[in-house]
Amino acid sequence: MAFLVPPPPHKESLNYPESDIFCTMPQEAPFEHPGPVKYCIFGCGTNGYNIILELAKEHERAIVADKDETRVRHLRDQKFDAYQRDITRSDMLPGLPQFEIAFVMTGDGDTNLAAVLTIKKRNPSVQIVARSTDPVNGQKLTAAGADYVLYPQEVVARQAILQVKKQHASRISQRLFTLLAGWEGTLGIITHKNPDPDAISSAMALAEIAKQANAKTLVIRIFYEGNIGHQENRTFVNLLDIKMEHLTADALQKCTYLALVDCSGPGANNDVPPQTKINIIIDHHREGKHVATQSSFVDIRPGVGATASIMTQYLQELDIPVDKRVATALLYGIRTDTREFKRNVTPQDLSYAGFLLPLTDADLLDKIMSPSMSQETLDVIGKAIHERKIQSGYLFANVGFVINRDALPQAADLLITLEGVNTALVYGITDNAIVISARNRDIRLHIGNALSEAFGDMGDAGGHPNMAAATLPLHYFGKVEDKARLHEIVIEPVLKKFRDLVGLENEGKKNGA
């Protein structure tokens, strides 16, 4: 029956002016359900119906408004709260229970626009998700007050990609496990030079997967080159009791199989001969050259924030129990390589971190994150502060001869925080190389690419947009006893290449320097 004058408002109804005339549609709720209504779906075609089903799975109370009498009846037969409404009409809301969120989901753009305008006029606080038929219609819906405009074709595409990625992750994890299960001999897992927590934890995780796949016939050894000098990294290795060996030519020869983690191939941030056959490569770096190699298994994902994230996904997909040591290591690896979840972090990284967090040893993690500082590190940081020179936002600090090269990135981390500094380069000399650590917060500069372009032909150089490093062998200059002289005859000419690249040399000439 139709009401020419509205009846007294239902306790759950919206308050409307008495001048409004109700539409000639069923007004009473078909079922009595306890509790307030949160969702209302306007237009219950394929998309709207699927939303109803998903909400029902989550035990959320939702109502439906649709013009089609037969569709409304079928929905009621399925025990859904359905109301017959022409949602193009301005009087379609009276009689509906109050709701907080509206899905406007018909396949007609003009109909959806009319519904959005009506809902926002009556109750501006309602959050609206509206389906758009095209970009122009989407702009109109946004202007009308829609909080989120939905393009079903894009949703389908994203969902398809997510499903494919999930299936691929499962398949590639199983492929890795099957590969390891069939091997006999010694697997050498190699990190990049001067390994960081991401590389170390990834090696640990791969070793754990190998043990689960083949503990009887496969011996696993973890190798590294360079030094583990950063006090946090040393504490990390010591507290977690991670067994790592220095890589030698003899050790390399004794390995039946080789795996590289957190580096993209032989010779890429490691001293493995370029022609060496690598059986497994797992990495996340976009930057740098991906050296061609004959490998049985390659998984390089530039879109992931840390290699530790990839390894965590393997463990999840393979349903391998993660002990506290491995979980703590992987979480710390993700945390450090994403700079406290502030750099190159993805939703996947956050998801994997969330998975690991309850499995970690909180006390152990706290000890790793709060190590004592060595006297040499303190001296290097102090010298970097004293020797700093700033030009147009670029800071250069020469720390002279260093034994612990990992003191340089710690100095760079501090100096980049200085007011007026956008890019910081801290550099020094070891027994056989010039070492440079760089930090950057200038969005116009990719510091990893800049170092690679300036120094790549002289040694190892590269990194991320915000942090990078270079190691430039001294060759015969390494025999010079007076290390101080090397600054004048080697380092300054080398740094001139970087200054030229970023335009500082030309700037100095313009200013009469």
C-alpha positions in Angstrom: 0.0 0.0 0.0 1.1 3.5 -0.7 1.3 6.3 1.9 0.5 9.9 0.7 1.6 11.1 4.1 4.5 9.5 5.8 3.7 7.4 8.9 5.5 8.0 12.1 9.2 7.3 11.6 10.4 3.8 12.5 13.0 3.8 15.3 15.6 2.7 12.8 14.5 5.0 10.0 16.1 8.2 8.8 14.5 11.5 9.7 13.0 13.2 6.6 10.9 16.3 6.1 7.2 15.7 6.3 6.7 17.3 2.9 8.3 14.2 1.2 6.0 11.8 -0.5 6.9 8.1 -0.2 7.3 6.1 -3.4 4.6 3.5 -4.0 6.9 0.6 -3.0 6.8 -1.9 -0.1 7.8 0.0 3.0 8.1 -2.6 5.7 11.3 -4.5 6.3 10.8 -8.1 5.2 12.6 -9.5 8.3 13.4 -8.5 11.8 17.1 -8.6 12.5 18.8 -7.4 15.7 21.3 -4.6 15.7 21.9 -1.6 13.4 22.4 -1.8 9.7 25.9 -1.0 8.5 25.6 -1.5 4.7 23.0 -0.8 2.0 23.5 -2.0 -1.5 21.7 0.0 -4.2 21.3 -2.1 -7.3 21.7 -5.9 -6.9 22.9 -7.2 -10.2 26.0 -9.5 -10.4 28.3 -7.1 -8.6 25.8 -6.1 -5.9 24.8 -9.7 -5.2 28.5 -10.7 -4.8 29.0 -7.9 -2.3 25.9 -9.2 -0.3 27.3 -12.7 -0.3 30.7 -11.5 1.0 29.2 -9.4 3.7 27.0 -12.4 4.8 30.2 -14.5 5.2 31.5 -11.9 7.6 28.1 -11.8 9.4 27.6 -8.1 8.6 24.0 -6.9 8.5 23.2 -5.4 5.1 20.1 -4.3 3.2 19.4 -4.2 -0.5 17.4 -1.6 -2.6 16.6 -2.6 -6.1 14.0 -1.6 -8.7 13.3 -5.1 -10.0 10.3 -6.7 -8.1 11.3 -10.2 -9.1 14.8 -9.7 -7.9 13.7 -8.3 -4.6 11.4 -11.3 -4.1 14.2 -13.8 -4.8 16.5 -12.0 -2.4 13.8 -12.2 0.3 13.4 -15.9 -0.4 17.2 -16.1 0.4 16.5 -14.4 3.7 18.1 -11.0 2.7 16.6 -7.7 3.7 15.5 -6.4 0.4 13.4 -3.4 -0.5 11.9 -2.5 -3.9 13.1 1.0 -4.8 13.6 3.1 -7.9 16.9 4.6 -6.9 16.7 7.4 -9.5 13.9 8.9 -7.5 14.6 11.5 -4.8 12.0 9.8 -2.5 13.7 6.4 -2.5 15.2 6.6 1.0 12.2 6.9 3.4 11.3 3.6 5.0 14.8 2.2 4.7 16.7 1.5 8.0 19.5 3.9 8.7 22.9 2.8 7.2 26.5 3.9 7.4 28.0 2.7 4.1 26.3 2.6 0.7 27.3 0.6 -2.3 25.8 2.1 -5.5 26.3 -0.8 -8.0 23.9 -0.6 -11.0 25.3 -0.9 -14.5 23.9 2.5 -15.5 26.0 5.6 -14.8 23.2 8.1 -14.7 21.2 5.9 -12.3 24.2 5.7 -9.9 24.8 9.4 -10.1 21.2 10.1 -9.2 21.4 7.7 -6.2 24.7 9.3 -5.0 23.2 12.8 -5.1 20.1 11.7 -3.2 22.0 9.8 -0.5 24.5 12.7 0.1 21.7 15.3 0.2 19.8 13.3 2.8 22.7 12.2 4.9 26.2 13.7 4.1 27.9 11.5 6.6 27.1 8.2 4.7 30.2 6.8 3.1 29.5 5.9 -0.6 31.2 3.4 -2.9 29.9 4.0 -6.4 30.3 1.9 -9.6 31.4 3.9 -12.6 30.9 3.0 -16.3 33.7 5.3 -17.6 36.2 7.9 -16.4 33.8 10.8 -17.2 31.0 9.2 -15.2 33.6 8.6 -12.4 34.4 12.3 -12.3 30.7 13.1 -12.0 30.3 10.6 -9.2 33.2 12.0 -7.3 31.9 15.6 -7.7 28.5 14.3 -6.4 30.1 13.1 -3.2 31.1 9.5 -3.8 34.0 8.6 -1.5 35.3 5.9 -3.7 34.7 5.2 -7.4 34.8 1.6 -8.4 35.7 0.5 -11.9 34.7 -3.2 -12.0 37.1 -4.0 -14.9 40.0 -2.7 -12.8 38.9 -4.7 -9.8 38.7 -7.9 -11.9 42.2 -7.2 -13.3 43.7 -6.6 -9.9 42.0 -9.7 -8.5 43.2 -11.8 -11.4 46.8 -10.5 -10.9 46.6 -11.3 -7.2 45.4 -14.8 -7.8 48.0 -15.5 -10.5 50.7 -14.1 -8.2 49.5 -16.3 -5.3 49.4 -19.4 -7.5 52.8 -18.5 -9.0 54.3 -18.1 -5.5 53.0 -21.5 -4.5 54.4 -23.1 -7.6 57.8 -21.5 -7.4 58.1 -22.4 -3.7 57.3 -26.0 -4.5 59.7 -26.0 -7.4 62.5 -24.8 -5.1 61.7 -27.4 -2.5 61.6 -30.2 -5.1 64.9 -29.1 -6.6 66.6 -29.1 -3.2 65.1 -32.5 -2.4 66.8 -34.1 -5.3 70.3 -33.0 -4.7 73.2 -34.8 -3.1 76.5 -33.2 -2.0 77.2 -29.7 -0.6 75.1 -26.6 -1.1 77.1 -23.3 -0.7 74.8 -20.4 0.0 76.6 -17.1 -0.7 75.6 -13.6 0.4 76.8 -10.4 -1.1 79.9 -8.6 0.1 79.8 -7.2 3.6 76.4 -8.9 4.2 73.6 -7.0 5.9 70.8 -8.5 7.9 68.6 -9.0 4.8 71.3 -11.1 3.1 72.2 -13.0 6.2 68.6 -13.8 7.2 67.8 -14.9 3.7 70.7 -17.3 3.7 69.4 -18.7 7.0 65.9 -19.2 5.6 67.2 -20.9 2.5 69.4 -23.2 4.7 66.2 -24.0 6.7 64.3 -24.9 3.5 67.1 -27.0 2.3 67.2 -28.9 5.6 63.5 -29.5 5.5 63.7 -30.7 1.8 66.8 -32.9 2.1 68.6 -33.3 5.5 70.0 -36.7 4.7 72.0 -36.1 1.5 72.7 -32.4 1.4 75.3 -30.5 3.5 74.6 -26.8 3.8 77.2 -24.1 4.2 76.7 -20.3 4.3 79.5 -18.1 2.9 80.2 -14.4 2.9 83.0 -12.1 1.6 84.3 -8.9 3.1 83.5 -8.0 6.7 80.6 -8.0 9.1 81.7 -4.8 10.7 78.6 -2.9 11.7 78.1 -3.5 15.4 74.4 -4.2 14.9 75.2 -6.8 12.3 77.9 -8.4 14.5 75.5 -8.5 17.4 72.8 -10.0 15.0 75.1 -12.8 13.9 76.5 -13.5 17.4 73.2 -13.5 19.3 71.4 -15.7 16.7 74.5 -18.0 16.5 74.6 -17.9 12.7 77.3 -20.1 11.3 79.0 -18.3 8.4 82.3 -18.9 6.7 84.6 -16.7 4.7 84.3 -17.6 1.0 87.6 -18.9 -0.5 88.4 -20.4 -3.9 89.0 -23.8 -2.2 85.6 -23.7 -0.5 83.9 -22.7 -3.7 85.5 -25.7 -5.5 84.2 -28.1 -2.8 80.5 -27.1 -3.3 78.4 -29.3 -5.5 75.7 -26.6 -5.8 75.8 -22.8 -5.3 73.1 -20.4 -4.3 73.2 -16.6 -4.3 70.9 -14.6 -2.0 70.4 -10.8 -2.1 72.6 -10.5 -5.2 71.7 -11.1 -8.8 74.5 -13.2 -10.2 78.2 -14.1 -10.0 80.3 -10.9 -10.0 77.3 -8.8 -8.9 78.4 -7.4 -5.5 80.4 -10.6 -4.9 83.8 -11.9 -6.1 82.4 -15.2 -7.5 84.0 -15.6 -11.0 81.5 -14.4 -13.6 81.4 -17.8 -15.5 80.6 -19.8 -12.4 77.5 -21.9 -12.6 75.0 -20.8 -10.0 72.1 -23.1 -9.3 69.9 -20.8 -7.3 69.5 -17.0 -7.4 67.1 -15.1 -5.1 67.2 -11.3 -5.1 65.0 -8.2 -4.9 67.3 -5.5 -6.4 66.1 -3.5 -9.3 69.3 -1.6 -9.7 72.5 -2.9 -11.0 73.4 -5.4 -13.7 71.7 -8.7 -13.6 74.6 -10.9 -14.7 73.6 -13.7 -17.1 74.1 -17.1 -15.7 73.1 -20.7 -16.3 70.8 -21.3 -13.3 68.3 -24.0 -12.3 66.2 -21.5 -10.2 66.0 -17.7 -10.5 63.6 -15.6 -8.5 64.4 -11.8 -8.8 61.5 -9.5 -7.7 62.4 -5.8 -7.9 59.0 -4.9 -6.5 59.6 -6.4 -3.1 61.3 -4.4 -0.3 63.7 -7.2 1.0 64.9 -10.6 -0.1 63.9 -11.7 3.4 60.3 -11.1 2.4 60.6 -13.5 -0.5 62.1 -16.1 1.8 59.3 -15.6 4.3 56.8 -16.3 1.5 58.6 -19.5 0.6 58.3 -20.6 4.2 54.6 -19.7 4.3 53.8 -21.5 1.0 55.7 -24.6 2.0 54.1 -24.6 5.4 57.6 -25.0 7.1 57.6 -24.3 10.8 59.6 -21.1 11.5 61.6 -21.2 14.7 62.3 -18.1 16.8 65.9 -17.7 15.4 64.8 -17.7 11.8 61.7 -15.6 12.4 63.7 -13.0 14.4 66.4 -12.8 11.7 63.9 -12.4 8.8 61.8 -9.8 10.6 65.0 -7.8 11.4 66.1 -8.3 7.7 62.9 -6.8 6.4 63.0 -4.0 8.9 66.5 -2.9 8.1 66.3 -3.2 4.3 63.1 -1.1 4.3 64.6 1.4 6.7 62.1 0.8 9.5 59.3 0.2 6.9 59.8 3.7 5.4 61.7 2.9 2.2 60.6 0.7 -0.8 58.1 -1.1 1.5 55.2 -2.9 -0.1 52.0 -4.3 1.4 53.6 -7.7 0.9 56.5 -6.7 3.1 54.1 -5.6 5.8 52.1 -8.8 5.5 55.2 -10.9 5.9 56.4 -8.9 8.8 53.0 -9.3 10.4 53.3 -13.1 9.9 56.8 -13.2 11.5 56.2 -10.8 14.5 54.4 -13.3 16.8 57.1 -15.9 16.0 60.1 -13.8 17.0 62.1 -13.6 20.2 61.3 -10.1 21.4 64.1 -9.9 24.0 66.6 -11.1 21.3 65.3 -8.5 18.9 65.7 -5.8 21.4 69.3 -6.8 22.1 70.2 -6.8 18.4 68.7 -3.3 18.0 70.6 -1.9 20.9 74.2 -3.0 20.5 77.2 -1.3 22.1 79.3 1.1 19.8 83.0 0.4 19.3 85.6 3.0 20.0 86.7 3.0 16.3 83.1 3.6 15.1 82.8 6.5 17.5 86.2 7.9 16.3 85.1 7.6 12.6 81.8 9.3 13.2 83.6 12.1 15.1 86.1 12.6 12.3 83.3 12.7 9.7 81.5 15.4 11.7 84.7 17.4 12.0 85.8 17.0 8.4 82.5 17.6 6.7 82.2 20.1 3.8 78.9 21.2 2.4 78.2 22.5 -1.0 74.7 23.2 -2.4 73.1 20.5 -0.1 75.9 17.9 -0.8 78.0 16.9 2.2 81.4 15.3 1.7 83.3 13.9 4.7 86.8 12.3 4.5 87.5 10.0 7.4 91.0 9.0 6.3 92.3 5.5 6.9 89.8 3.1 8.4 89.9 -0.5 9.6 86.2 -1.0 10.1 84.5 0.1 6.9 81.1 -0.4 8.4 81.6 2.7 10.5 81.2 4.8 7.3 77.4 4.0 6.7 76.8 4.8 10.4 78.5 8.2 9.9 76.5 8.8 6.7 73.2 7.9 8.5 73.9 10.6 11.1 75.1 13.3 8.7 72.2 13.0 6.3 70.0 14.3 9.2 71.8 17.7 9.3 69.7 20.7 8.3 70.4 21.8 4.8 72.0 18.4 3.7 70.2 16.5 1.0 73.0 14.1 0.0 75.9 12.9 2.2 79.0 11.0 1.0 81.4 9.7 3.6 84.6 8.2 2.3 87.8 6.7 3.5 90.6 4.3 2.6 91.2 0.7 3.7 94.3 -1.4 3.0 93.2 -2.0 -0.6 90.3 0.1 -1.5 88.5 3.5 -1.5 85.2 3.0 0.3 82.3 5.4 -0.1 79.0 5.3 1.8 76.2 7.6 0.5 72.8 8.7 1.8 70.2 10.8 0.0 66.9 12.4 0.5 66.7 14.5 -2.7 63.9 13.0 -4.7 65.5 14.3 -7.9 68.5 12.1 -7.4 68.9 8.3 -7.5 72.1 8.0 -5.5 72.5 4.3 -6.4 72.5 5.1 -10.1 74.7 8.2 -9.6 77.4 6.2 -7.9 77.1 3.4 -10.5 77.5 5.9 -13.3 80.4 7.8 -11.6 82.4 4.8 -10.3 81.0 1.6 -11.9 83.9 1.3 -14.3 86.4 1.5 -11.4 84.9 -1.1 -9.0 81.6 -2.0 -7.3 79.1 0.8 -7.1 75.4 1.2 -6.8 72.4 0.8 -4.5 69.0 2.3 -3.9 67.5 5.8 -4.4 68.2 6.7 -0.8 71.3 4.8 0.1 74.3 3.4 -1.8 77.9 2.4 -1.6 81.0 2.0 -3.7 84.2 0.0 -3.3 87.0 1.1 -5.6 90.2 -1.1 -5.5 93.4 0.8 -5.1 95.5 -1.7 -7.1 99.1 -0.5 -7.0 98.2 2.6 -4.9 97.5 0.2 -2.1 101.2 -0.2 -1.5 101.7 3.5 -0.7 102.7 3.7 3.0 101.6 7.3 3.5 97.8 6.8 3.4 97.2 10.6 3.9 98.8 11.3 0.5 96.2 9.0 -1.2 93.6 11.6 -0.5 95.3 14.1 -2.7 96.5 11.8 -5.5 93.6 9.4 -5.7 90.4 10.3 -3.8 90.0 13.9 -4.9 90.2 13.0 -8.7 87.8 10.1 -8.1 85.3 12.4 -6.3 85.5 14.9 -9.1 83.7 12.4 -11.4 80.7 12.5 -9.0 80.8 16.3 -8.6 80.8 16.6 -12.4 77.9 14.2 -12.7 75.7 16.1 -10.3 76.8 19.5 -11.6 78.8 20.8 -8.6 82.0 21.5 -10.6 80.1 23.7 -13.0 78.4 25.5 -10.2 81.8 26.2 -8.6 83.0 27.7 -11.8 79.9 29.9 -12.1 80.4 31.2 -8.6 84.1 32.0 -9.3 85.5 29.1 -7.2 
